[in-house]
């Protein structure tokens, strides 16, 4: 037999207690509402105090619920922002890499431009340059130090002519063919260059060692002290190298004989200028025309 549709809660203690508590809550709520209504009507200051108390109690709870709601609602936006930031980061990395290549190319172009400008200034300072040629080869692993120029006798290059760069002296021509010339570098043990110290004009001899350095020794006086950083230039003695061309600087303090570092390293140069000898041979000098009567 099916149970009746409308059953009274009297048979269950739990149902009775639940119904009783609901009645008590409803009556208490109605009583509180009546009291608040009477306070707001007859005693507004007291009603304001009660309202402030309830606000103090309810505000933290409401703030917590609002923070939770905002956090939950911001999850989809945070996920979208994460993937958006990843894609933007990848794009920025690619752009930085492209800009880095452009910066490197600009630095190389600026460096080449600086060297070529210095070479042009060197040509302007030289009274009679023969030709500007490319250094196509230089021996760096042997004790003998030579270099090859892509210019020869057809371009006016002759044996004995000095070869310089914008940084300083490189060497002198020792062999010539129609379109190439062999240069004896100042680093070679067979190379001897008369020089002078810049700060006091002390005459000295710069001789190659074959190991990338040169040896600077006094040409006359003994017990000469060489200080670190002393610069030496060609003196013009001997008639081959023109004066005041930078040659080397002293590597460390020494007496009588010092190690020198050349200003112009042939391993890092692309172009060089072949010059006329300081005192050219007699056959290379044209006789002046006779004055008219």
C-alpha positions as CSV (number, residue, x, y, z in Angstrom):
1,X,0.0,0.0,0.0
2,X,1.4,3.4,-1.0
3,X,2.2,5.9,1.8
4,X,-0.1,9.0,1.9
5,X,0.9,12.1,0.0
6,X,0.6,14.5,3.0
7,X,2.5,13.1,5.9
8,X,2.8,15.1,9.1
9,X,6.3,15.4,10.6
10,X,5.2,14.3,14.0
11,X,6.6,10.8,13.4
12,X,10.3,12.1,13.0
13,X,12.2,14.0,15.7
14,X,14.6,15.4,13.1
15,X,11.8,16.8,11.0
16,X,10.2,18.3,14.1
17,X,13.4,20.0,15.2
18,X,14.0,21.3,11.6
19,X,10.5,22.7,11.4
20,X,10.8,24.3,14.9
21,X,14.1,25.9,14.1
22,X,12.7,27.4,10.9
23,X,9.8,28.9,12.8
24,X,12.3,30.3,15.4
25,X,14.5,31.8,12.7
26,X,11.5,33.3,10.9
27,X,10.1,34.8,14.2
28,X,13.6,36.1,15.2
29,X,14.1,37.7,11.7
30,X,10.6,39.3,12.0
31,X,11.4,40.5,15.5
32,X,14.8,42.0,14.4
33,X,13.1,43.7,11.4
34,X,10.5,45.2,13.7
35,X,13.1,46.4,16.1
36,X,15.2,48.0,13.3
37,X,12.1,49.6,11.9
38,X,11.2,51.1,15.2
39,X,14.8,52.3,15.8
40,X,15.0,53.9,12.4
41,X,11.7,55.7,13.0
42,X,12.0,56.8,16.7
43,X,15.8,56.8,17.3
44,X,17.9,57.3,14.1
45,X,21.3,57.6,15.9
46,X,20.9,54.2,17.5
47,X,19.8,52.8,14.1
48,X,23.0,54.3,12.5
49,X,25.2,52.7,15.2
50,X,23.5,49.3,14.6
51,X,23.9,49.6,10.9
52,X,27.6,50.5,11.2
53,X,28.1,47.4,13.4
54,X,26.5,45.1,10.8
55,X,28.5,46.8,8.1
56,X,31.8,46.1,10.0
57,X,30.8,42.4,10.4
58,X,29.6,41.9,6.8
59,X,32.2,43.9,4.9
60,X,35.1,41.4,5.3
61,X,33.0,38.5,4.3
62,X,31.7,40.4,1.2
63,X,35.3,41.4,0.3
64,X,36.4,37.8,0.5
65,X,33.6,36.7,-1.7
66,X,34.3,39.5,-4.2
67,X,38.1,38.6,-4.3
68,X,37.2,35.0,-4.9
69,X,34.8,36.0,-7.7
70,X,37.3,38.3,-9.3
71,X,40.0,35.6,-9.2
72,X,37.8,33.0,-10.7
73,X,36.6,35.4,-13.4
74,X,40.2,36.4,-14.2
75,X,41.4,32.9,-14.9
76,X,40.3,32.8,-18.6
77,X,41.8,36.2,-19.1
78,X,45.1,35.2,-17.5
79,X,45.3,32.1,-19.7
80,X,44.7,34.2,-22.8
81,X,47.3,36.7,-21.6
82,X,49.9,33.9,-21.0
83,X,49.6,32.6,-24.6
84,X,49.6,36.2,-25.9
85,X,52.7,37.0,-24.0
86,X,54.5,33.9,-25.3
87,X,53.7,34.8,-28.9
88,X,54.7,38.4,-28.4
89,X,57.9,37.3,-26.7
90,X,58.8,35.1,-29.6
91,X,58.1,37.9,-32.0
92,X,60.3,40.3,-30.0
93,X,63.1,37.8,-29.8
94,X,63.0,37.4,-33.6
95,X,63.1,41.2,-34.0
96,X,66.0,41.5,-31.6
97,X,67.9,38.9,-33.5
98,X,67.3,40.7,-36.8
99,X,68.4,44.0,-35.2
100,X,71.5,42.4,-33.8
101,X,72.5,41.3,-37.3
102,X,71.9,44.8,-38.6
103,X,74.0,46.3,-35.8
104,X,76.8,43.9,-36.6
105,X,76.7,44.8,-40.3
106,X,76.6,48.5,-39.4
107,X,79.7,48.1,-37.1
108,X,81.6,46.3,-39.8
109,X,80.7,49.0,-42.4
110,X,81.7,51.7,-39.9
111,X,85.0,50.0,-39.2
112,X,85.7,49.6,-43.0
113,X,84.7,53.2,-43.6
114,X,87.1,54.4,-40.8
115,X,90.0,52.4,-42.2
116,X,89.3,53.6,-45.8
117,X,89.0,57.3,-44.6
118,X,92.3,56.9,-42.7
119,X,93.9,55.5,-45.9
120,X,92.7,58.4,-47.9
121,X,94.1,60.8,-45.4
122,X,97.4,58.9,-45.6
123,X,97.4,59.4,-49.4
124,X,96.8,63.1,-48.9
125,X,99.7,63.4,-46.5
126,X,102.1,61.5,-48.8
127,X,103.9,63.7,-51.3
128,X,104.1,61.1,-54.1
129,X,102.2,57.9,-53.5
130,X,102.7,55.3,-56.2
131,X,99.6,53.1,-55.9
132,X,97.1,51.8,-53.3
133,X,97.0,48.0,-53.4
134,X,95.5,45.1,-51.6
135,X,97.5,42.9,-49.3
136,X,96.5,39.5,-50.6
137,X,98.8,37.3,-48.5
138,X,101.1,37.5,-45.6
139,X,103.2,34.8,-43.8
140,X,102.2,34.5,-40.2
141,X,103.4,31.0,-39.2
142,X,107.0,31.3,-40.5
143,X,110.0,33.1,-39.0
144,X,110.4,34.9,-42.4
145,X,107.7,37.5,-42.8
146,X,106.6,38.6,-46.3
147,X,103.5,40.0,-47.8
148,X,102.1,40.1,-51.4
149,X,100.6,43.1,-53.1
150,X,98.3,42.9,-56.1
151,X,100.2,45.6,-57.9
152,X,103.5,45.4,-59.7
153,X,105.8,47.1,-62.2
154,X,102.8,47.9,-64.6
155,X,101.4,50.0,-61.8
156,X,104.7,51.8,-61.1
157,X,105.9,49.7,-58.1
158,X,109.7,49.4,-57.9
159,X,112.1,47.5,-55.6
160,X,113.0,49.4,-52.4
161,X,109.9,51.5,-52.2
162,X,108.3,51.7,-48.7
163,X,104.9,50.3,-48.0
164,X,102.6,51.9,-45.3
165,X,99.1,51.8,-44.0
166,X,97.0,54.3,-42.1
167,X,98.3,52.9,-38.9
168,X,102.0,52.9,-39.7
169,X,104.9,51.3,-41.6
170,X,104.5,47.8,-43.0
171,X,107.7,47.1,-44.9
172,X,109.5,47.7,-48.2
173,X,109.2,46.1,-51.7
174,X,111.9,43.5,-52.4
175,X,110.6,41.7,-55.5
176,X,108.4,43.0,-58.3
177,X,106.6,41.3,-61.2
178,X,104.1,42.8,-63.7
179,X,101.1,42.7,-61.4
180,X,102.4,41.6,-58.0
181,X,105.0,42.7,-55.6
182,X,106.7,41.0,-52.6
183,X,107.0,43.1,-49.4
184,X,109.6,42.4,-46.7
185,X,107.7,43.2,-43.5
186,X,109.4,45.1,-40.7
187,X,108.7,42.0,-38.5
188,X,111.2,39.9,-40.6
189,X,114.6,39.2,-39.0
190,X,116.3,40.7,-42.1
191,X,114.4,44.0,-41.8
192,X,116.2,47.0,-40.2
193,X,114.5,50.4,-40.0
194,X,116.2,53.6,-38.6
195,X,113.8,55.1,-36.1
196,X,113.7,57.8,-33.5
197,X,111.8,58.2,-30.2
198,X,109.0,60.7,-30.4
199,X,109.4,62.3,-27.0
200,X,113.1,63.2,-27.2
201,X,114.3,62.3,-30.8
202,X,116.6,59.5,-29.5
203,X,117.9,57.6,-32.6
204,X,117.4,53.9,-32.6
205,X,117.3,50.8,-34.8
206,X,114.1,48.7,-35.1
207,X,114.9,45.1,-36.2
208,X,112.4,42.3,-36.8
209,X,112.4,39.1,-34.7
210,X,110.1,36.9,-36.8
211,X,107.7,36.2,-33.9
212,X,105.4,39.2,-34.4
213,X,107.5,41.6,-32.3
214,X,110.4,43.9,-33.2
215,X,113.6,44.7,-31.3
216,X,114.4,48.3,-30.6
217,X,117.9,49.2,-29.6
218,X,119.8,52.4,-29.2
219,X,121.8,53.5,-32.3
220,X,124.6,55.3,-30.3
221,X,124.4,55.9,-26.6
222,X,124.6,53.1,-24.1
223,X,122.6,52.4,-21.0
224,X,119.4,54.0,-22.5
225,X,116.3,53.4,-20.6
226,X,113.2,52.6,-22.6
227,X,109.8,53.2,-20.9
228,X,106.6,51.3,-21.6
229,X,104.6,53.0,-24.2
230,X,107.5,54.9,-25.9
231,X,106.5,55.5,-29.5
232,X,109.0,55.3,-32.3
233,X,108.7,56.7,-35.9
234,X,110.9,56.5,-38.9
235,X,113.8,59.0,-38.9
236,X,114.4,59.2,-42.7
237,X,118.0,58.0,-42.3
238,X,119.1,55.7,-45.1
239,X,116.9,57.3,-47.8
240,X,114.3,54.6,-48.1
241,X,111.6,55.3,-45.5
242,X,110.2,58.8,-45.3
243,X,110.4,60.4,-41.8
244,X,107.7,60.5,-39.1
245,X,105.9,57.3,-40.2
246,X,104.7,55.4,-37.0
247,X,106.6,52.1,-36.5
248,X,106.2,50.7,-33.0
249,X,105.8,51.3,-29.3
250,X,107.7,49.8,-26.4
251,X,106.0,46.8,-24.8
252,X,107.7,46.9,-21.4
253,X,110.3,48.9,-19.6
254,X,113.9,47.8,-20.5
255,X,117.4,49.1,-20.8
256,X,119.5,49.3,-24.0
257,X,117.2,46.8,-25.9
258,X,113.4,46.7,-25.7
259,X,110.6,44.7,-27.3
260,X,108.3,46.6,-29.5
261,X,104.7,46.2,-30.8
262,X,104.2,47.4,-34.3
263,X,101.4,49.9,-35.0
264,X,100.4,48.3,-38.3
265,X,99.9,44.6,-38.1
266,X,99.8,43.1,-41.7
267,X,97.5,40.3,-40.5
268,X,94.7,42.8,-39.9
269,X,95.1,45.0,-43.0
270,X,93.4,44.9,-46.3
271,X,95.0,47.8,-48.2
272,X,98.4,49.4,-48.2
273,X,100.0,52.4,-50.0
274,X,103.2,52.1,-51.9
275,X,105.3,55.3,-51.6
276,X,108.2,56.7,-53.4
277,X,111.5,56.3,-51.6
278,X,112.5,59.2,-49.5
279,X,115.7,59.7,-51.6
280,X,114.9,58.0,-55.0
281,X,117.6,56.7,-57.2
282,X,119.2,59.1,-59.6
283,X,117.7,57.3,-62.6
284,X,114.2,57.8,-61.2
285,X,114.6,61.6,-60.9
286,X,113.9,63.6,-64.0
287,X,116.4,66.3,-64.9
288,X,115.0,69.8,-64.9
289,X,114.4,71.3,-68.2
290,X,116.9,74.0,-69.4
291,X,115.8,77.5,-68.8
292,X,115.0,79.4,-72.1
293,X,117.4,82.0,-73.2
